[in-house]
Amino acid sequence: MSRNRLLFLVDAVLLLAGLVGAYTGIALAFFIPRGRVGRLGTDLLPFLGTREEVRQVHTVANLALIGLVILHLALHWSWIVRTARHIFRLPTKAGAAGGSPASFREGPEDDASSP
């Protein structure tokens, strides 16, 4: 599997887990009554069972979300480091001043042979 396909797959599953977590969280907070009840009898929120079943799906989705965020950050870590160095003007491995060795060329004002 190519790196781009892997990144796409991780991001797609990350989105799905986030949507499931949000959907079940809203259902638990506002639509599924507390206490001992049977199945939710509304067409407003399909695919919902008892409060306990929805809570279990919510928990699994959010645990998957946490794991996928960690994986996403690990896969993008080199980009994060490069971007942070660029934004905050931090030194890079190539040079102490934050540039490549080619960026340290002497300009005309630094040239000792010019008058």
Helices and strands as residue ranges (DSSP letters): H 3-26, I 27-31, H 51-75, H 77-87, G 101-104, G 108-110
